[in-house]
Amino acid sequence: MRRMIATAAVLACTLALATACGGDTKSPDTGSTGTKSITVTVTGDSVTPNGDRVQVAVGQKIDLVVTADAPGEIHVHSSPEQEFQYKAGTETLHLDPIDKPSIVDVESHTLEKTIVQLEAR
């Protein structure tokens, strides 16, 4: 009788561990990719990153965390195109996800420079 109870307890624990490890790990609102956060710093007439290519997943949420010493404007050459105004200080801009594989330029129209190229795969 003790052996049967011990065996049942081991099986129950094994089943619980297998279920916990094998479950779906996707978050409900972002899928398996999460949100891609890109830090952008604008100081004077320079911007960082400066034309870097950043990989994102198709459909992934994208945030630009902009820290700037003066207000400005960012233009995302997606379809449809997106434009954002930012203020001096730090501000988070929420871009619409890119819906198909492509390379999308994100530019500072204030500085006339490419900030990043988003490579959606």
C-alpha positions in Angstrom: 0.0 0.0 0.0 2.8 2.4 0.9 4.5 1.6 -2.4 1.4 2.5 -4.4 1.0 5.8 -2.5 4.6 6.7 -3.1 4.4 5.8 -6.8 1.2 7.9 -7.2 3.0 10.8 -5.5 6.0 10.6 -7.7 3.8 10.4 -10.8 1.8 13.4 -9.7 4.9 15.5 -9.1 6.4 14.5 -12.4 3.2 15.4 -14.2 3.1 18.8 -12.5 6.7 19.6 -13.4 6.2 18.5 -17.0 3.1 20.6 -17.4 4.8 23.7 -15.9 7.8 23.4 -18.2 5.9 22.6 -21.3 3.3 25.3 -21.1 2.9 28.2 -23.6 5.4 31.0 -22.8 3.8 33.6 -25.0 2.5 36.7 -23.3 -1.1 37.4 -24.3 -0.6 40.8 -25.9 2.9 40.6 -27.6 3.3 37.0 -28.7 6.7 35.4 -28.3 8.6 38.5 -29.4 7.8 41.0 -26.7 8.4 44.7 -27.2 11.6 45.9 -28.9 12.9 49.0 -27.1 15.4 51.3 -28.8 17.1 54.0 -26.9 17.6 57.2 -29.0 19.6 60.2 -27.8 19.5 63.5 -29.5 22.1 66.1 -28.5 22.6 69.3 -30.5 22.9 68.1 -34.2 23.9 64.5 -33.4 21.7 61.4 -32.8 22.6 58.0 -31.4 22.1 55.5 -32.9 23.1 56.9 -36.2 21.8 54.8 -39.1 22.2 51.5 -37.3 20.2 48.5 -38.5 18.1 46.9 -35.8 16.3 43.6 -36.3 12.7 43.3 -35.2 10.1 40.6 -35.8 7.2 41.1 -38.1 4.3 42.3 -35.9 6.5 43.1 -33.0 5.7 46.1 -30.8 8.5 48.8 -31.1 9.2 51.6 -28.6 11.6 54.4 -29.2 12.8 55.9 -25.9 13.9 59.3 -26.9 16.1 61.6 -24.8 16.6 65.0 -26.4 17.9 68.4 -25.4 15.3 70.1 -27.7 12.0 69.2 -29.2 11.9 67.5 -32.6 10.1 65.2 -35.0 10.7 61.6 -36.0 9.3 60.1 -39.2 8.9 56.3 -39.7 8.8 55.4 -43.4 6.4 52.4 -42.9 3.2 51.7 -44.6 1.3 53.7 -43.5 3.9 56.3 -42.6 4.1 57.5 -39.0 5.2 60.8 -37.6 6.0 61.7 -34.0 6.7 64.9 -32.1 8.9 64.7 -29.1 9.7 67.2 -26.4 13.0 68.1 -24.6 13.6 65.5 -22.0 12.8 61.7 -22.2 9.7 60.4 -23.9 8.6 57.0 -25.1 7.2 56.8 -28.6 5.1 53.7 -29.5 5.5 52.7 -33.1 2.9 50.6 -35.0 4.3 47.1 -35.7 5.7 46.4 -39.1 3.3 44.0 -40.8 5.5 42.4 -43.4 9.2 41.6 -43.9 11.0 44.8 -45.0 13.5 47.5 -44.0 11.9 50.6 -42.6 13.9 53.9 -42.1 13.3 55.9 -39.0 14.5 59.5 -39.5 14.9 62.7 -37.6 13.4 65.4 -39.9 14.7 68.0 -37.4 18.3 66.8 -38.0 17.8 65.3 -41.5 19.5 62.1 -40.3 18.6 58.4 -40.3 18.3 57.2 -36.7 17.8 53.5 -37.4 16.7 51.1 -40.1 14.2 48.6 -38.7 14.8 45.2 -40.4 11.5 43.3 -40.0 11.8 39.5 -40.5 
